[in-house]
Structure formats: C-alpha cells, structure tokens
Amino acid sequence: MTLAITDIVDKVVSHALATGLFEQVNQSEPKNAPGGGLTCAVWTERVGPVRSSGLSSSSARLVFNVRVYSSLTARPEDAIDPAMLNAVDHLITAYSADFTLGGLVRHVDLLGAEGVPMEAQAGYLLVEGGEYRVMTIVLPLIVNDLWTEGT
C-alpha cells in the first residue's frame, strides 16, 4: 500500500472537523473572507526529506499550517480570543494525542527534533471582505519511507 500525502491532509482536517467548533474547515488557505464564526483552514507549508531516512527510501517532513479565523466584528469582542484559544487547545490536544495520526505518520514532531516544533502564533489578517483575528498552528509531521530512492 502506498501512502499518499493527501491521506495525511485528510486526517489533519478530520481532527479539526471532529472538534465541532468550526463553521467550516477548508483544505486550502482561503482567498476570500471566511464565515462569521470560527473557521479553520489547513494547507501544506513545507515538504522535504529528513536526515534520518533509510538507504532505499527517504522519510519526509511535512509541515502544515492549521489556521483558526474569527471575524473582528464578532460579538462580544472579549469572547474572540478565548474562543480561538479554546479551538487551538482542542486541536493541539488532538494532534498530540493522535501522535501518529492513526498510523499514517511516524510522529507529530512536538518538540522539533527535525526542525520547528509544533506551536501556535496569534495575529491579525486582512482578507478580501474583512479583518480577522487568527491563530496559526505549525504542525510538523515526520513520515517514514515516503519516497523510494533510485538504484
């Protein structure tokens, strides 16, 4: 059985959907304004081999961005950051608890043994149609033997 990177994307998205916290979960960085409530988007940031690869195949480091969006016009204003922090907490808990994403990956690189660790950063984003409060989770995944090397 050959593992497809899209299977991993589907698993990352399914964790976001399972929280029940989001109006929608997109599999790409949105070009248009997300909805009025909490929205989540998942996309690939980096793909590359890791140094711990074997002799006949390369293991990979896949880094995803998992971004939570909330409109700055949401009310009450004081509830925006707590709702976003709650959503990020649910996601980080899910990715930490399902350390191998159901056996699809070697592990979530929680502490950054192969690069940047899992972390979240808050900020603001102007998207066509509105300004949003965002929190972006960097989700690094290590996958064994993803690519076969030539002989």
Contacts in CASP RR format, 6 or more apart in sequence:
PFRMAT RR
TARGET T0000
AUTHOR 0000-0000-0000
METHOD contacts of the structure
MODEL  1
MTLAITDIVDKVVSHALATGLFEQVNQSEPKNAPGGGLTCAVWTERVGPV
RSSGLSSSSARLVFNVRVYSSLTARPEDAIDPAMLNAVDHLITAYSADFT
LGGLVRHVDLLGAEGVPMEAQAGYLLVEGGEYRVMTIVLPLIVNDLWTEG
T
3 104 0 8 1.000
3 143 0 8 1.000
3 146 0 8 1.000
5 44 0 8 1.000
5 47 0 8 1.000
5 62 0 8 1.000
5 146 0 8 1.000
7 104 0 8 1.000
8 62 0 8 1.000
8 101 0 8 1.000
8 104 0 8 1.000
8 105 0 8 1.000
8 141 0 8 1.000
8 143 0 8 1.000
9 27 0 8 1.000
9 42 0 8 1.000
9 44 0 8 1.000
9 64 0 8 1.000
11 101 0 8 1.000
11 102 0 8 1.000
11 104 0 8 1.000
12 42 0 8 1.000
12 64 0 8 1.000
12 66 0 8 1.000
12 95 0 8 1.000
12 101 0 8 1.000
12 139 0 8 1.000
13 25 0 8 1.000
13 27 0 8 1.000
13 42 0 8 1.000
15 91 0 8 1.000
15 94 0 8 1.000
15 95 0 8 1.000
15 98 0 8 1.000
16 22 0 8 1.000
16 25 0 8 1.000
16 40 0 8 1.000
16 42 0 8 1.000
16 66 0 8 1.000
16 91 0 8 1.000
17 25 0 8 1.000
18 94 0 8 1.000
19 87 0 8 1.000
19 90 0 8 1.000
19 91 0 8 1.000
19 94 0 8 1.000
21 38 0 8 1.000
21 40 0 8 1.000
21 86 0 8 1.000
21 87 0 8 1.000
21 90 0 8 1.000
22 38 0 8 1.000
22 39 0 8 1.000
22 40 0 8 1.000
22 68 0 8 1.000
22 87 0 8 1.000
23 34 0 8 1.000
23 35 0 8 1.000
23 36 0 8 1.000
23 37 0 8 1.000
23 38 0 8 1.000
23 39 0 8 1.000
24 34 0 8 1.000
24 35 0 8 1.000
24 39 0 8 1.000
24 40 0 8 1.000
25 39 0 8 1.000
25 40 0 8 1.000
25 41 0 8 1.000
25 42 0 8 1.000
26 34 0 8 1.000
26 39 0 8 1.000
26 40 0 8 1.000
26 41 0 8 1.000
26 42 0 8 1.000
27 41 0 8 1.000
27 42 0 8 1.000
27 43 0 8 1.000
28 41 0 8 1.000
28 43 0 8 1.000
29 41 0 8 1.000
29 43 0 8 1.000
29 65 0 8 1.000
29 67 0 8 1.000
30 39 0 8 1.000
30 41 0 8 1.000
30 69 0 8 1.000
30 127 0 8 1.000
31 127 0 8 1.000
31 128 0 8 1.000
32 127 0 8 1.000
32 128 0 8 1.000
32 129 0 8 1.000
33 71 0 8 1.000
33 127 0 8 1.000
33 128 0 8 1.000
33 129 0 8 1.000
33 130 0 8 1.000
33 132 0 8 1.000
34 41 0 8 1.000
34 69 0 8 1.000
34 71 0 8 1.000
34 127 0 8 1.000
34 132 0 8 1.000
35 69 0 8 1.000
35 71 0 8 1.000
36 70 0 8 1.000
36 71 0 8 1.000
36 73 0 8 1.000
36 74 0 8 1.000
37 70 0 8 1.000
37 71 0 8 1.000
37 74 0 8 1.000
38 68 0 8 1.000
38 69 0 8 1.000
38 70 0 8 1.000
38 83 0 8 1.000
38 84 0 8 1.000
38 87 0 8 1.000
39 68 0 8 1.000
39 69 0 8 1.000
39 70 0 8 1.000
40 66 0 8 1.000
40 67 0 8 1.000
40 68 0 8 1.000
40 69 0 8 1.000
40 87 0 8 1.000
40 91 0 8 1.000
41 65 0 8 1.000
41 66 0 8 1.000
41 67 0 8 1.000
41 69 0 8 1.000
42 64 0 8 1.000
42 65 0 8 1.000
42 66 0 8 1.000
42 67 0 8 1.000
43 64 0 8 1.000
43 65 0 8 1.000
44 62 0 8 1.000
44 63 0 8 1.000
44 64 0 8 1.000
44 65 0 8 1.000
45 63 0 8 1.000
45 64 0 8 1.000
45 65 0 8 1.000
45 138 0 8 1.000
46 61 0 8 1.000
46 62 0 8 1.000
46 63 0 8 1.000
47 60 0 8 1.000
47 61 0 8 1.000
47 62 0 8 1.000
47 63 0 8 1.000
48 60 0 8 1.000
48 61 0 8 1.000
48 62 0 8 1.000
49 58 0 8 1.000
49 59 0 8 1.000
49 60 0 8 1.000
49 61 0 8 1.000
49 147 0 8 1.000
50 58 0 8 1.000
50 59 0 8 1.000
50 60 0 8 1.000
50 61 0 8 1.000
50 114 0 8 1.000
50 142 0 8 1.000
51 114 0 8 1.000
52 59 0 8 1.000
52 114 0 8 1.000
53 59 0 8 1.000
53 145 0 8 1.000
54 145 0 8 1.000
55 149 0 8 1.000
56 148 0 8 1.000
56 149 0 8 1.000
56 151 0 8 1.000
57 145 0 8 1.000
57 146 0 8 1.000
57 147 0 8 1.000
57 148 0 8 1.000
57 149 0 8 1.000
58 145 0 8 1.000
58 146 0 8 1.000
58 147 0 8 1.000
58 149 0 8 1.000
59 106 0 8 1.000
59 142 0 8 1.000
59 143 0 8 1.000
59 144 0 8 1.000
59 145 0 8 1.000
59 146 0 8 1.000
60 142 0 8 1.000
60 143 0 8 1.000
60 146 0 8 1.000
60 147 0 8 1.000
61 109 0 8 1.000
61 114 0 8 1.000
61 115 0 8 1.000
61 140 0 8 1.000
61 141 0 8 1.000
61 142 0 8 1.000
61 143 0 8 1.000
62 105 0 8 1.000
62 140 0 8 1.000
62 141 0 8 1.000
62 142 0 8 1.000
62 143 0 8 1.000
63 116 0 8 1.000
63 138 0 8 1.000
63 139 0 8 1.000
63 140 0 8 1.000
63 141 0 8 1.000
64 138 0 8 1.000
64 139 0 8 1.000
64 140 0 8 1.000
64 141 0 8 1.000
65 136 0 8 1.000
65 137 0 8 1.000
65 138 0 8 1.000
65 139 0 8 1.000
66 91 0 8 1.000
66 136 0 8 1.000
66 137 0 8 1.000
66 139 0 8 1.000
67 134 0 8 1.000
67 135 0 8 1.000
67 136 0 8 1.000
67 137 0 8 1.000
68 84 0 8 1.000
68 87 0 8 1.000
68 88 0 8 1.000
68 91 0 8 1.000
68 134 0 8 1.000
68 135 0 8 1.000
68 136 0 8 1.000
68 137 0 8 1.000
69 125 0 8 1.000
69 132 0 8 1.000
69 133 0 8 1.000
69 134 0 8 1.000
70 80 0 8 1.000
70 83 0 8 1.000
70 84 0 8 1.000
70 132 0 8 1.000
70 133 0 8 1.000
70 134 0 8 1.000
71 130 0 8 1.000
71 131 0 8 1.000
71 132 0 8 1.000
71 133 0 8 1.000
72 80 0 8 1.000
72 124 0 8 1.000
72 130 0 8 1.000
72 131 0 8 1.000
72 132 0 8 1.000
72 133 0 8 1.000
74 80 0 8 1.000
80 133 0 8 1.000
81 122 0 8 1.000
81 133 0 8 1.000
84 122 0 8 1.000
84 133 0 8 1.000
84 134 0 8 1.000
84 135 0 8 1.000
85 135 0 8 1.000
87 135 0 8 1.000
88 120 0 8 1.000
88 135 0 8 1.000
88 137 0 8 1.000
91 137 0 8 1.000
92 118 0 8 1.000
92 120 0 8 1.000
92 137 0 8 1.000
95 101 0 8 1.000
95 108 0 8 1.000
95 118 0 8 1.000
95 137 0 8 1.000
95 139 0 8 1.000
96 108 0 8 1.000
96 110 0 8 1.000
96 118 0 8 1.000
98 108 0 8 1.000
99 107 0 8 1.000
99 108 0 8 1.000
99 110 0 8 1.000
100 106 0 8 1.000
100 107 0 8 1.000
100 108 0 8 1.000
101 108 0 8 1.000
101 141 0 8 1.000
104 143 0 8 1.000
105 141 0 8 1.000
105 142 0 8 1.000
105 143 0 8 1.000
105 144 0 8 1.000
106 142 0 8 1.000
106 143 0 8 1.000
106 144 0 8 1.000
107 141 0 8 1.000
107 142 0 8 1.000
108 118 0 8 1.000
108 139 0 8 1.000
108 140 0 8 1.000
108 141 0 8 1.000
108 142 0 8 1.000
109 115 0 8 1.000
109 117 0 8 1.000
109 118 0 8 1.000
109 140 0 8 1.000
109 141 0 8 1.000
109 142 0 8 1.000
110 117 0 8 1.000
110 118 0 8 1.000
111 117 0 8 1.000
112 118 0 8 1.000
112 140 0 8 1.000
114 140 0 8 1.000
114 142 0 8 1.000
115 140 0 8 1.000
116 138 0 8 1.000
116 140 0 8 1.000
117 138 0 8 1.000
117 140 0 8 1.000
118 137 0 8 1.000
118 138 0 8 1.000
118 139 0 8 1.000
118 140 0 8 1.000
119 137 0 8 1.000
119 138 0 8 1.000
120 135 0 8 1.000
120 136 0 8 1.000
120 137 0 8 1.000
120 138 0 8 1.000
121 135 0 8 1.000
121 136 0 8 1.000
121 138 0 8 1.000
122 133 0 8 1.000
122 134 0 8 1.000
122 135 0 8 1.000
123 133 0 8 1.000
123 134 0 8 1.000
123 135 0 8 1.000
123 136 0 8 1.000
124 131 0 8 1.000
124 132 0 8 1.000
124 133 0 8 1.000
124 134 0 8 1.000
125 131 0 8 1.000
125 132 0 8 1.000
125 134 0 8 1.000
126 132 0 8 1.000
END
